[in-house]
Amino acid sequence: MAEEKTGLAELEESIKSLEALVEKLEGGDLPLEAALAEFERGVKLTRRCQAALTEAEQRIEILLAADGEPEAFEEEDEEADED
């Protein structure tokens, strides 16, 4: 249970960091090199958040499985959504 709270806390902290980073980038006051470094950090934070959310979604799917057996989780194809 402590690991779940830690994971949730890390997700929330990553989201807060990402929000602050976006505000900083939108301000437009950073030199190009610093902006690129912050953008790279933002991409890493976004990936970390997405991985945590995907894991949570998979756990929910397992918990809600009708027959009590874990069901395979199928990730939606993002490219199919864009068409």
HTML snippet that shows the backbone in 3Dmol.js (N, CA, C, O; Angstrom):
<script src="https://3Dmol.org/build/3Dmol-min.js"></script>
<div id="view" style="width:600px;height:400px;position:relative"></div>
<script>
const pdb = `
ATOM      1  N   MET A   1       0.821  -1.193   0.000  1.00  0.00           N
ATOM      2  CA  MET A   1       0.000   0.000   0.000  1.00  0.00           C
ATOM      3  C   MET A   1       0.868   1.260   0.000  1.00  0.00           C
ATOM      4  O   MET A   1       0.520   2.256  -0.636  1.00  0.00           O
ATOM      5  N   ALA A   2       1.993   1.216   0.712  1.00  0.00           N
ATOM      6  CA  ALA A   2       2.888   2.367   0.749  1.00  0.00           C
ATOM      7  C   ALA A   2       3.451   2.660  -0.642  1.00  0.00           C
ATOM      8  O   ALA A   2       3.640   3.820  -1.008  1.00  0.00           O
ATOM      9  N   GLU A   3       3.718   1.603  -1.416  1.00  0.00           N
ATOM     10  CA  GLU A   3       4.222   1.792  -2.769  1.00  0.00           C
ATOM     11  C   GLU A   3       3.198   2.494  -3.639  1.00  0.00           C
ATOM     12  O   GLU A   3       3.562   3.329  -4.468  1.00  0.00           O
ATOM     13  N   GLU A   4       1.909   2.168  -3.465  1.00  0.00           N
ATOM     14  CA  GLU A   4       0.858   2.805  -4.251  1.00  0.00           C
ATOM     15  C   GLU A   4       0.805   4.289  -3.948  1.00  0.00           C
ATOM     16  O   GLU A   4       0.692   5.102  -4.866  1.00  0.00           O
ATOM     17  N   LYS A   5       0.885   4.662  -2.665  1.00  0.00           N
ATOM     18  CA  LYS A   5       0.857   6.067  -2.296  1.00  0.00           C
ATOM     19  C   LYS A   5       2.086   6.780  -2.836  1.00  0.00           C
ATOM     20  O   LYS A   5       1.994   7.918  -3.296  1.00  0.00           O
ATOM     21  N   THR A   6       3.233   6.120  -2.784  1.00  0.00           N
ATOM     22  CA  THR A   6       4.451   6.709  -3.317  1.00  0.00           C
ATOM     23  C   THR A   6       4.310   6.937  -4.813  1.00  0.00           C
ATOM     24  O   THR A   6       4.676   8.001  -5.314  1.00  0.00           O
ATOM     25  N   GLY A   7       3.778   5.941  -5.541  1.00  0.00           N
ATOM     26  CA  GLY A   7       3.574   6.092  -6.975  1.00  0.00           C
ATOM     27  C   GLY A   7       2.620   7.218  -7.298  1.00  0.00           C
ATOM     28  O   GLY A   7       2.847   7.984  -8.235  1.00  0.00           O
ATOM     29  N   LEU A   8       1.544   7.321  -6.520  1.00  0.00           N
ATOM     30  CA  LEU A   8       0.583   8.394  -6.723  1.00  0.00           C
ATOM     31  C   LEU A   8       1.212   9.743  -6.423  1.00  0.00           C
ATOM     32  O   LEU A   8       1.001  10.710  -7.156  1.00  0.00           O
ATOM     33  N   ALA A   9       1.981   9.808  -5.353  1.00  0.00           N
ATOM     34  CA  ALA A   9       2.655  11.056  -4.997  1.00  0.00           C
ATOM     35  C   ALA A   9       3.650  11.465  -6.085  1.00  0.00           C
ATOM     36  O   ALA A   9       3.765  12.642  -6.423  1.00  0.00           O
ATOM     37  N   GLU A  10       4.362  10.482  -6.624  1.00  0.00           N
ATOM     38  CA  GLU A  10       5.315  10.771  -7.698  1.00  0.00           C
ATOM     39  C   GLU A  10       4.586  11.273  -8.953  1.00  0.00           C
ATOM     40  O   GLU A  10       5.055  12.193  -9.623  1.00  0.00           O
ATOM     41  N   LEU A  11       3.447  10.665  -9.259  1.00  0.00           N
ATOM     42  CA  LEU A  11       2.664  11.099 -10.414  1.00  0.00           C
ATOM     43  C   LEU A  11       2.196  12.528 -10.214  1.00  0.00           C
ATOM     44  O   LEU A  11       2.331  13.360 -11.111  1.00  0.00           O
ATOM     45  N   GLU A  12       1.650  12.814  -9.051  1.00  0.00           N
ATOM     46  CA  GLU A  12       1.167  14.167  -8.777  1.00  0.00           C
ATOM     47  C   GLU A  12       2.299  15.188  -8.834  1.00  0.00           C
ATOM     48  O   GLU A  12       2.119  16.289  -9.354  1.00  0.00           O
ATOM     49  N   GLU A  13       3.459  14.827  -8.303  1.00  0.00           N
ATOM     50  CA  GLU A  13       4.619  15.717  -8.340  1.00  0.00           C
ATOM     51  C   GLU A  13       5.085  15.932  -9.782  1.00  0.00           C
ATOM     52  O   GLU A  13       5.446  17.048 -10.158  1.00  0.00           O
ATOM     53  N   SER A  14       5.077  14.878 -10.581  1.00  0.00           N
ATOM     54  CA  SER A  14       5.465  15.003 -11.985  1.00  0.00           C
ATOM     55  C   SER A  14       4.506  15.909 -12.741  1.00  0.00           C
ATOM     56  O   SER A  14       4.927  16.702 -13.583  1.00  0.00           O
ATOM     57  N   ILE A  15       3.220  15.790 -12.443  1.00  0.00           N
ATOM     58  CA  ILE A  15       2.223  16.641 -13.104  1.00  0.00           C
ATOM     59  C   ILE A  15       2.435  18.100 -12.715  1.00  0.00           C
ATOM     60  O   ILE A  15       2.377  18.985 -13.569  1.00  0.00           O
ATOM     61  N   LYS A  16       2.680  18.355 -11.431  1.00  0.00           N
ATOM     62  CA  LYS A  16       2.925  19.728 -10.980  1.00  0.00           C
ATOM     63  C   LYS A  16       4.179  20.301 -11.646  1.00  0.00           C
ATOM     64  O   LYS A  16       4.193  21.454 -12.077  1.00  0.00           O
ATOM     65  N   SER A  17       5.224  19.484 -11.723  1.00  0.00           N
ATOM     66  CA  SER A  17       6.457  19.921 -12.373  1.00  0.00           C
ATOM     67  C   SER A  17       6.216  20.224 -13.844  1.00  0.00           C
ATOM     68  O   SER A  17       6.735  21.204 -14.378  1.00  0.00           O
ATOM     69  N   LEU A  18       5.433  19.386 -14.487  1.00  0.00           N
ATOM     70  CA  LEU A  18       5.124  19.578 -15.904  1.00  0.00           C
ATOM     71  C   LEU A  18       4.329  20.866 -16.117  1.00  0.00           C
ATOM     72  O   LEU A  18       4.597  21.616 -17.056  1.00  0.00           O
ATOM     73  N   GLU A  19       3.359  21.119 -15.252  1.00  0.00           N
ATOM     74  CA  GLU A  19       2.574  22.351 -15.355  1.00  0.00           C
ATOM     75  C   GLU A  19       3.461  23.587 -15.193  1.00  0.00           C
ATOM     76  O   GLU A  19       3.319  24.553 -15.942  1.00  0.00           O
ATOM     77  N   ALA A  20       4.372  23.559 -14.222  1.00  0.00           N
ATOM     78  CA  ALA A  20       5.281  24.682 -14.000  1.00  0.00           C
ATOM     79  C   ALA A  20       6.208  24.864 -15.203  1.00  0.00           C
ATOM     80  O   ALA A  20       6.498  25.989 -15.609  1.00  0.00           O
ATOM     81  N   LEU A  21       6.662  23.757 -15.760  1.00  0.00           N
ATOM     82  CA  LEU A  21       7.537  23.809 -16.912  1.00  0.00           C
ATOM     83  C   LEU A  21       6.827  24.429 -18.119  1.00  0.00           C
ATOM     84  O   LEU A  21       7.408  25.238 -18.842  1.00  0.00           O
ATOM     85  N   VAL A  22       5.581  24.045 -18.325  1.00  0.00           N
ATOM     86  CA  VAL A  22       4.810  24.597 -19.450  1.00  0.00           C
ATOM     87  C   VAL A  22       4.650  26.107 -19.287  1.00  0.00           C
ATOM     88  O   VAL A  22       4.803  26.856 -20.251  1.00  0.00           O
ATOM     89  N   GLU A  23       4.344  26.552 -18.075  1.00  0.00           N
ATOM     90  CA  GLU A  23       4.214  27.991 -17.832  1.00  0.00           C
ATOM     91  C   GLU A  23       5.519  28.706 -18.136  1.00  0.00           C
ATOM     92  O   GLU A  23       5.520  29.779 -18.740  1.00  0.00           O
ATOM     93  N   LYS A  24       6.633  28.111 -17.718  1.00  0.00           N
ATOM     94  CA  LYS A  24       7.946  28.712 -17.963  1.00  0.00           C
ATOM     95  C   LYS A  24       8.220  28.817 -19.466  1.00  0.00           C
ATOM     96  O   LYS A  24       8.696  29.846 -19.946  1.00  0.00           O
ATOM     97  N   LEU A  25       7.916  27.746 -20.204  1.00  0.00           N
ATOM     98  CA  LEU A  25       8.144  27.753 -21.648  1.00  0.00           C
ATOM     99  C   LEU A  25       7.216  28.733 -22.364  1.00  0.00           C
ATOM    100  O   LEU A  25       7.624  29.416 -23.304  1.00  0.00           O
ATOM    101  N   GLU A  26       5.968  28.792 -21.909  1.00  0.00           N
ATOM    102  CA  GLU A  26       5.018  29.716 -22.538  1.00  0.00           C
ATOM    103  C   GLU A  26       5.390  31.174 -22.282  1.00  0.00           C
ATOM    104  O   GLU A  26       4.999  32.060 -23.042  1.00  0.00           O
ATOM    105  N   GLY A  27       6.146  31.424 -21.211  1.00  0.00           N
ATOM    106  CA  GLY A  27       6.582  32.784 -20.912  1.00  0.00           C
ATOM    107  C   GLY A  27       7.487  33.348 -21.988  1.00  0.00           C
ATOM    108  O   GLY A  27       7.516  34.559 -22.210  1.00  0.00           O
ATOM    109  N   GLY A  28       8.220  32.482 -22.652  1.00  0.00           N
ATOM    110  CA  GLY A  28       9.064  32.896 -23.760  1.00  0.00           C
ATOM    111  C   GLY A  28      10.324  33.634 -23.357  1.00  0.00           C
ATOM    112  O   GLY A  28      10.983  34.223 -24.214  1.00  0.00           O
ATOM    113  N   ASP A  29      10.682  33.623 -22.083  1.00  0.00           N
ATOM    114  CA  ASP A  29      11.846  34.363 -21.610  1.00  0.00           C
ATOM    115  C   ASP A  29      13.131  33.547 -21.574  1.00  0.00           C
ATOM    116  O   ASP A  29      14.191  34.079 -21.246  1.00  0.00           O
ATOM    117  N   LEU A  30      13.049  32.278 -21.904  1.00  0.00           N
ATOM    118  CA  LEU A  30      14.225  31.416 -21.849  1.00  0.00           C
ATOM    119  C   LEU A  30      15.026  31.513 -23.141  1.00  0.00           C
ATOM    120  O   LEU A  30      14.457  31.624 -24.226  1.00  0.00           O
ATOM    121  N   PRO A  31      16.344  31.471 -23.018  1.00  0.00           N
ATOM    122  CA  PRO A  31      17.166  31.366 -24.227  1.00  0.00           C
ATOM    123  C   PRO A  31      16.880  30.018 -24.912  1.00  0.00           C
ATOM    124  O   PRO A  31      16.385  29.084 -24.281  1.00  0.00           O
ATOM    125  N   LEU A  32      17.188  29.938 -26.164  1.00  0.00           N
ATOM    126  CA  LEU A  32      16.867  28.745 -26.948  1.00  0.00           C
ATOM    127  C   LEU A  32      17.424  27.477 -26.323  1.00  0.00           C
ATOM    128  O   LEU A  32      16.704  26.486 -26.203  1.00  0.00           O
ATOM    129  N   GLU A  33      18.680  27.487 -25.928  1.00  0.00           N
ATOM    130  CA  GLU A  33      19.298  26.278 -25.365  1.00  0.00           C
ATOM    131  C   GLU A  33      18.586  25.849 -24.085  1.00  0.00           C
ATOM    132  O   GLU A  33      18.352  24.658 -23.881  1.00  0.00           O
ATOM    133  N   ALA A  34      18.241  26.794 -23.226  1.00  0.00           N
ATOM    134  CA  ALA A  34      17.528  26.478 -21.982  1.00  0.00           C
ATOM    135  C   ALA A  34      16.119  25.981 -22.286  1.00  0.00           C
ATOM    136  O   ALA A  34      15.626  25.062 -21.632  1.00  0.00           O
ATOM    137  N   ALA A  35      15.477  26.584 -23.273  1.00  0.00           N
ATOM    138  CA  ALA A  35      14.130  26.157 -23.659  1.00  0.00           C
ATOM    139  C   ALA A  35      14.141  24.723 -24.183  1.00  0.00           C
ATOM    140  O   ALA A  35      13.241  23.940 -23.876  1.00  0.00           O
ATOM    141  N   LEU A  36      15.149  24.383 -24.965  1.00  0.00           N
ATOM    142  CA  LEU A  36      15.273  23.016 -25.479  1.00  0.00           C
ATOM    143  C   LEU A  36      15.510  22.023 -24.346  1.00  0.00           C
ATOM    144  O   LEU A  36      14.957  20.923 -24.354  1.00  0.00           O
ATOM    145  N   ALA A  37      16.330  22.409 -23.376  1.00  0.00           N
ATOM    146  CA  ALA A  37      16.594  21.528 -22.233  1.00  0.00           C
ATOM    147  C   ALA A  37      15.313  21.324 -21.417  1.00  0.00           C
ATOM    148  O   ALA A  37      15.024  20.211 -20.979  1.00  0.00           O
ATOM    149  N   GLU A  38      14.565  22.381 -21.220  1.00  0.00           N
ATOM    150  CA  GLU A  38      13.309  22.272 -20.476  1.00  0.00           C
ATOM    151  C   GLU A  38      12.283  21.452 -21.253  1.00  0.00           C
ATOM    152  O   GLU A  38      11.528  20.677 -20.666  1.00  0.00           O
ATOM    153  N   PHE A  39      12.257  21.625 -22.568  1.00  0.00           N
ATOM    154  CA  PHE A  39      11.356  20.836 -23.401  1.00  0.00           C
ATOM    155  C   PHE A  39      11.681  19.354 -23.282  1.00  0.00           C
ATOM    156  O   PHE A  39      10.784  18.520 -23.163  1.00  0.00           O
ATOM    157  N   GLU A  40      12.974  19.033 -23.315  1.00  0.00           N
ATOM    158  CA  GLU A  40      13.403  17.638 -23.176  1.00  0.00           C
ATOM    159  C   GLU A  40      12.969  17.084 -21.817  1.00  0.00           C
ATOM    160  O   GLU A  40      12.494  15.951 -21.729  1.00  0.00           O
ATOM    161  N   ARG A  41      13.133  17.881 -20.760  1.00  0.00           N
ATOM    162  CA  ARG A  41      12.697  17.459 -19.432  1.00  0.00           C
ATOM    163  C   ARG A  41      11.180  17.250 -19.416  1.00  0.00           C
ATOM    164  O   ARG A  41      10.683  16.323 -18.777  1.00  0.00           O
ATOM    165  N   GLY A  42      10.459  18.107 -20.116  1.00  0.00           N
ATOM    166  CA  GLY A  42       9.003  17.972 -20.200  1.00  0.00           C
ATOM    167  C   GLY A  42       8.574  16.697 -20.907  1.00  0.00           C
ATOM    168  O   GLY A  42       7.601  16.058 -20.508  1.00  0.00           O
ATOM    169  N   VAL A  43       9.287  16.333 -21.938  1.00  0.00           N
ATOM    170  CA  VAL A  43       8.988  15.084 -22.651  1.00  0.00           C
ATOM    171  C   VAL A  43       9.186  13.892 -21.727  1.00  0.00           C
ATOM    172  O   VAL A  43       8.376  12.964 -21.720  1.00  0.00           O
ATOM    173  N   LYS A  44      10.269  13.917 -20.944  1.00  0.00           N
ATOM    174  CA  LYS A  44      10.533  12.824 -20.003  1.00  0.00           C
ATOM    175  C   LYS A  44       9.443  12.759 -18.932  1.00  0.00           C
ATOM    176  O   LYS A  44       8.982  11.674 -18.578  1.00  0.00           O
ATOM    177  N   LEU A  45       9.033  13.919 -18.417  1.00  0.00           N
ATOM    178  CA  LEU A  45       7.961  13.947 -17.419  1.00  0.00           C
ATOM    179  C   LEU A  45       6.652  13.422 -18.000  1.00  0.00           C
ATOM    180  O   LEU A  45       5.925  12.679 -17.341  1.00  0.00           O
ATOM    181  N   THR A  46       6.359  13.813 -19.233  1.00  0.00           N
ATOM    182  CA  THR A  46       5.138  13.368 -19.895  1.00  0.00           C
ATOM    183  C   THR A  46       5.134  11.856 -20.059  1.00  0.00           C
ATOM    184  O   THR A  46       4.119  11.203 -19.817  1.00  0.00           O
ATOM    185  N   ARG A  47       6.246  11.312 -20.460  1.00  0.00           N
ATOM    186  CA  ARG A  47       6.348   9.848 -20.625  1.00  0.00           C
ATOM    187  C   ARG A  47       6.177   9.139 -19.289  1.00  0.00           C
ATOM    188  O   ARG A  47       5.517   8.103 -19.214  1.00  0.00           O
ATOM    189  N   ARG A  48       6.769   9.690 -18.235  1.00  0.00           N
ATOM    190  CA  ARG A  48       6.636   9.095 -16.909  1.00  0.00           C
ATOM    191  C   ARG A  48       5.169   9.126 -16.458  1.00  0.00           C
ATOM    192  O   ARG A  48       4.660   8.144 -15.918  1.00  0.00           O
ATOM    193  N   CYS A  49       4.503  10.249 -16.684  1.00  0.00           N
ATOM    194  CA  CYS A  49       3.090  10.365 -16.312  1.00  0.00           C
ATOM    195  C   CYS A  49       2.236   9.389 -17.118  1.00  0.00           C
ATOM    196  O   CYS A  49       1.362   8.722 -16.566  1.00  0.00           O
ATOM    197  N   GLN A  50       2.490   9.308 -18.418  1.00  0.00           N
ATOM    198  CA  GLN A  50       1.716   8.407 -19.274  1.00  0.00           C
ATOM    199  C   GLN A  50       1.901   6.964 -18.850  1.00  0.00           C
ATOM    200  O   GLN A  50       0.940   6.194 -18.847  1.00  0.00           O
ATOM    201  N   ALA A  51       3.124   6.582 -18.489  1.00  0.00           N
ATOM    202  CA  ALA A  51       3.381   5.214 -18.052  1.00  0.00           C
ATOM    203  C   ALA A  51       2.622   4.916 -16.757  1.00  0.00           C
ATOM    204  O   ALA A  51       2.049   3.837 -16.604  1.00  0.00           O
ATOM    205  N   ALA A  52       2.621   5.872 -15.828  1.00  0.00           N
ATOM    206  CA  ALA A  52       1.907   5.681 -14.563  1.00  0.00           C
ATOM    207  C   ALA A  52       0.404   5.574 -14.793  1.00  0.00           C
ATOM    208  O   ALA A  52      -0.268   4.756 -14.166  1.00  0.00           O
ATOM    209  N   LEU A  53      -0.118   6.400 -15.691  1.00  0.00           N
ATOM    210  CA  LEU A  53      -1.556   6.351 -15.983  1.00  0.00           C
ATOM    211  C   LEU A  53      -1.934   5.059 -16.696  1.00  0.00           C
ATOM    212  O   LEU A  53      -2.991   4.491 -16.422  1.00  0.00           O
ATOM    213  N   THR A  54      -1.096   4.593 -17.596  1.00  0.00           N
ATOM    214  CA  THR A  54      -1.348   3.327 -18.284  1.00  0.00           C
ATOM    215  C   THR A  54      -1.357   2.171 -17.288  1.00  0.00           C
ATOM    216  O   THR A  54      -2.206   1.282 -17.361  1.00  0.00           O
ATOM    217  N   GLU A  55      -0.407   2.193 -16.360  1.00  0.00           N
ATOM    218  CA  GLU A  55      -0.356   1.149 -15.342  1.00  0.00           C
ATOM    219  C   GLU A  55      -1.621   1.178 -14.477  1.00  0.00           C
ATOM    220  O   GLU A  55      -2.182   0.130 -14.159  1.00  0.00           O
ATOM    221  N   ALA A  56      -2.061   2.366 -14.102  1.00  0.00           N
ATOM    222  CA  ALA A  56      -3.274   2.488 -13.292  1.00  0.00           C
ATOM    223  C   ALA A  56      -4.488   1.983 -14.065  1.00  0.00           C
ATOM    224  O   ALA A  56      -5.353   1.311 -13.503  1.00  0.00           O
ATOM    225  N   GLU A  57      -4.549   2.305 -15.340  1.00  0.00           N
ATOM    226  CA  GLU A  57      -5.666   1.852 -16.174  1.00  0.00           C
ATOM    227  C   GLU A  57      -5.683   0.327 -16.268  1.00  0.00           C
ATOM    228  O   GLU A  57      -6.747  -0.291 -16.216  1.00  0.00           O
ATOM    229  N   GLN A  58      -4.518  -0.267 -16.406  1.00  0.00           N
ATOM    230  CA  GLN A  58      -4.425  -1.726 -16.475  1.00  0.00           C
ATOM    231  C   GLN A  58      -4.894  -2.351 -15.167  1.00  0.00           C
ATOM    232  O   GLN A  58      -5.602  -3.358 -15.179  1.00  0.00           O
ATOM    233  N   ARG A  59      -4.508  -1.769 -14.053  1.00  0.00           N
ATOM    234  CA  ARG A  59      -4.930  -2.292 -12.755  1.00  0.00           C
ATOM    235  C   ARG A  59      -6.443  -2.188 -12.592  1.00  0.00           C
ATOM    236  O   ARG A  59      -7.070  -3.091 -12.040  1.00  0.00           O
ATOM    237  N   ILE A  60      -7.024  -1.107 -13.062  1.00  0.00           N
ATOM    238  CA  ILE A  60      -8.477  -0.944 -12.987  1.00  0.00           C
ATOM    239  C   ILE A  60      -9.174  -1.987 -13.843  1.00  0.00           C
ATOM    240  O   ILE A  60     -10.170  -2.573 -13.421  1.00  0.00           O
ATOM    241  N   GLU A  61      -8.657  -2.223 -15.043  1.00  0.00           N
ATOM    242  CA  GLU A  61      -9.237  -3.237 -15.928  1.00  0.00           C
ATOM    243  C   GLU A  61      -9.229  -4.606 -15.253  1.00  0.00           C
ATOM    244  O   GLU A  61     -10.203  -5.354 -15.340  1.00  0.00           O
ATOM    245  N   ILE A  62      -8.134  -4.924 -14.585  1.00  0.00           N
ATOM    246  CA  ILE A  62      -8.034  -6.208 -13.894  1.00  0.00           C
ATOM    247  C   ILE A  62      -9.050  -6.283 -12.767  1.00  0.00           C
ATOM    248  O   ILE A  62      -9.719  -7.302 -12.594  1.00  0.00           O
ATOM    249  N   LEU A  63      -9.165  -5.204 -11.998  1.00  0.00           N
ATOM    250  CA  LEU A  63     -10.103  -5.186 -10.880  1.00  0.00           C
ATOM    251  C   LEU A  63     -11.559  -5.295 -11.332  1.00  0.00           C
ATOM    252  O   LEU A  63     -12.394  -5.859 -10.624  1.00  0.00           O
ATOM    253  N   LEU A  64     -11.855  -4.761 -12.497  1.00  0.00           N
ATOM    254  CA  LEU A  64     -13.230  -4.759 -12.992  1.00  0.00           C
ATOM    255  C   LEU A  64     -13.570  -5.946 -13.881  1.00  0.00           C
ATOM    256  O   LEU A  64     -14.681  -6.040 -14.401  1.00  0.00           O
ATOM    257  N   ALA A  65     -12.614  -6.849 -14.055  1.00  0.00           N
ATOM    258  CA  ALA A  65     -12.861  -8.021 -14.892  1.00  0.00           C
ATOM    259  C   ALA A  65     -14.055  -8.798 -14.332  1.00  0.00           C
ATOM    260  O   ALA A  65     -14.090  -9.118 -13.144  1.00  0.00           O
ATOM    261  N   ALA A  66     -15.017  -9.094 -15.181  1.00  0.00           N
ATOM    262  CA  ALA A  66     -16.276  -9.709 -14.755  1.00  0.00           C
ATOM    263  C   ALA A  66     -16.092 -11.098 -14.150  1.00  0.00           C
ATOM    264  O   ALA A  66     -16.741 -11.425 -13.156  1.00  0.00           O
ATOM    265  N   ASP A  67     -15.233 -11.907 -14.724  1.00  0.00           N
ATOM    266  CA  ASP A  67     -15.093 -13.287 -14.257  1.00  0.00           C
ATOM    267  C   ASP A  67     -13.997 -13.458 -13.206  1.00  0.00           C
ATOM    268  O   ASP A  67     -13.705 -14.581 -12.794  1.00  0.00           O
ATOM    269  N   GLY A  68     -13.399 -12.369 -12.775  1.00  0.00           N
ATOM    270  CA  GLY A  68     -12.376 -12.446 -11.755  1.00  0.00           C
ATOM    271  C   GLY A  68     -10.993 -12.774 -12.285  1.00  0.00           C
ATOM    272  O   GLY A  68     -10.012 -12.672 -11.550  1.00  0.00           O
ATOM    273  N   GLU A  69     -10.899 -13.163 -13.538  1.00  0.00           N
ATOM    274  CA  GLU A  69      -9.609 -13.448 -14.153  1.00  0.00           C
ATOM    275  C   GLU A  69      -9.089 -12.168 -14.809  1.00  0.00           C
ATOM    276  O   GLU A  69      -9.857 -11.437 -15.434  1.00  0.00           O
ATOM    277  N   PRO A  70      -7.810 -11.898 -14.672  1.00  0.00           N
ATOM    278  CA  PRO A  70      -7.258 -10.713 -15.334  1.00  0.00           C
ATOM    279  C   PRO A  70      -7.449 -10.794 -16.845  1.00  0.00           C
ATOM    280  O   PRO A  70      -7.211 -11.833 -17.463  1.00  0.00           O
ATOM    281  N   GLU A  71      -7.872  -9.702 -17.412  1.00  0.00           N
ATOM    282  CA  GLU A  71      -8.033  -9.636 -18.865  1.00  0.00           C
ATOM    283  C   GLU A  71      -6.828  -8.935 -19.456  1.00  0.00           C
ATOM    284  O   GLU A  71      -6.225  -8.072 -18.819  1.00  0.00           O
ATOM    285  N   ALA A  72      -6.484  -9.306 -20.662  1.00  0.00           N
ATOM    286  CA  ALA A  72      -5.377  -8.650 -21.346  1.00  0.00           C
ATOM    287  C   ALA A  72      -5.760  -7.209 -21.624  1.00  0.00           C
ATOM    288  O   ALA A  72      -6.885  -6.920 -22.035  1.00  0.00           O
ATOM    289  N   PHE A  73      -4.825  -6.316 -21.399  1.00  0.00           N
ATOM    290  CA  PHE A  73      -5.053  -4.899 -21.662  1.00  0.00           C
ATOM    291  C   PHE A  73      -4.525  -4.576 -23.040  1.00  0.00           C
ATOM    292  O   PHE A  73      -3.364  -4.846 -23.350  1.00  0.00           O
ATOM    293  N   GLU A  74      -5.378  -3.998 -23.866  1.00  0.00           N
ATOM    294  CA  GLU A  74      -4.976  -3.630 -25.213  1.00  0.00           C
ATOM    295  C   GLU A  74      -4.888  -2.122 -25.290  1.00  0.00           C
ATOM    296  O   GLU A  74      -5.875  -1.419 -25.076  1.00  0.00           O
ATOM    297  N   GLU A  75      -3.695  -1.629 -25.599  1.00  0.00           N
ATOM    298  CA  GLU A  75      -3.483  -0.198 -25.716  1.00  0.00           C
ATOM    299  C   GLU A  75      -4.076   0.283 -27.025  1.00  0.00           C
ATOM    300  O   GLU A  75      -3.911  -0.350 -28.067  1.00  0.00           O
ATOM    301  N   GLU A  76      -4.772   1.421 -26.959  1.00  0.00           N
ATOM    302  CA  GLU A  76      -5.365   1.982 -28.172  1.00  0.00           C
ATOM    303  C   GLU A  76      -4.267   2.519 -29.061  1.00  0.00           C
ATOM    304  O   GLU A  76      -3.259   3.032 -28.575  1.00  0.00           O
ATOM    305  N   ASP A  77      -4.459   2.404 -30.354  1.00  0.00           N
ATOM    306  CA  ASP A  77      -3.518   2.913 -31.329  1.00  0.00           C
ATOM    307  C   ASP A  77      -3.763   4.404 -31.497  1.00  0.00           C
ATOM    308  O   ASP A  77      -4.830   4.801 -31.967  1.00  0.00           O
ATOM    309  N   GLU A  78      -2.791   5.244 -31.119  1.00  0.00           N
ATOM    310  CA  GLU A  78      -2.956   6.692 -31.187  1.00  0.00           C
ATOM    311  C   GLU A  78      -3.107   7.159 -32.625  1.00  0.00           C
ATOM    312  O   GLU A  78      -3.834   8.117 -32.890  1.00  0.00           O
ATOM    313  N   GLU A  79      -2.432   6.497 -33.557  1.00  0.00           N
ATOM    314  CA  GLU A  79      -2.528   6.902 -34.950  1.00  0.00           C
ATOM    315  C   GLU A  79      -3.927   6.688 -35.493  1.00  0.00           C
ATOM    316  O   GLU A  79      -4.394   7.474 -36.317  1.00  0.00           O
ATOM    317  N   ALA A  80      -4.601   5.645 -35.052  1.00  0.00           N
ATOM    318  CA  ALA A  80      -5.969   5.371 -35.498  1.00  0.00           C
ATOM    319  C   ALA A  80      -6.906   6.461 -35.025  1.00  0.00           C
ATOM    320  O   ALA A  80      -7.871   6.785 -35.718  1.00  0.00           O
ATOM    321  N   ASP A  81      -6.640   7.047 -33.838  1.00  0.00           N
ATOM    322  CA  ASP A  81      -7.470   8.114 -33.315  1.00  0.00           C
ATOM    323  C   ASP A  81      -7.334   9.391 -34.118  1.00  0.00           C
ATOM    324  O   ASP A  81      -8.272  10.186 -34.181  1.00  0.00           O
ATOM    325  N   GLU A  82      -6.171   9.601 -34.737  1.00  0.00           N
ATOM    326  CA  GLU A  82      -5.910  10.830 -35.482  1.00  0.00           C
ATOM    327  C   GLU A  82      -6.552  10.810 -36.859  1.00  0.00           C
ATOM    328  O   GLU A  82      -6.760  11.874 -37.442  1.00  0.00           O
ATOM    329  N   ASP A  83      -6.873   9.638 -37.402  1.00  0.00           N
ATOM    330  CA  ASP A  83      -7.421   9.541 -38.754  1.00  0.00           C
ATOM    331  C   ASP A  83      -8.822  10.051 -38.845  1.00  0.00           C
ATOM    332  O   ASP A  83      -9.417  10.033 -39.923  1.00  0.00           O
TER     333      ASP A  83
END
`;
const viewer = $3Dmol.createViewer("view");
viewer.addModel(pdb, "pdb");
viewer.setStyle({}, {cartoon: {color: "spectrum"}});
viewer.zoomTo();
viewer.render();
</script>
